[in-house]
Amino acid sequence: MQYALLFYNPPLELVPASEREARLTGVLADMLAWRKELEGAGVFRTNLRLAGVDAATSLRRKGDDVFVTDGPFAETKEILGGLVVLECADLDEALGWARRCPIVRIGTVEVRPEFGAPR
């Protein structure tokens, strides 16, 4: 069964400017090492690193019309930064991989099964 691990992290602007480069470099290196673990275990399927919310476009319905606007316009302390799709036997296995994800140290990892999966 496939599980999506969605990564929510604080906006980079909330990290002090003097720490940004080092923190980003460290997290990216840790994520690469974690991905190699996933690949070695044969559970990795795909990943997607998303552009920042400033590159987002949202569609919202108002009455019979659909409006296209820039950005999500949500005040939030965490943003969706990317995701990984894993093939795991069950939720416990997916949670085990999520616990090892470096994003857990700075943000949130949401684990969501594919549609129709038993609960």
Secondary structure, DSSP 8 states (H G I E B T S, - for coil): -EEEEEEEE--GGGS-HHHHHHHHHHHHHHHHHHHHHHHHHT-EEEEEE---GGG-EEEEEETTEEEEEES-----S-EEEEEEEEE-SSHHHHHHHHHT-GGGGTSEEEEEE-TT---
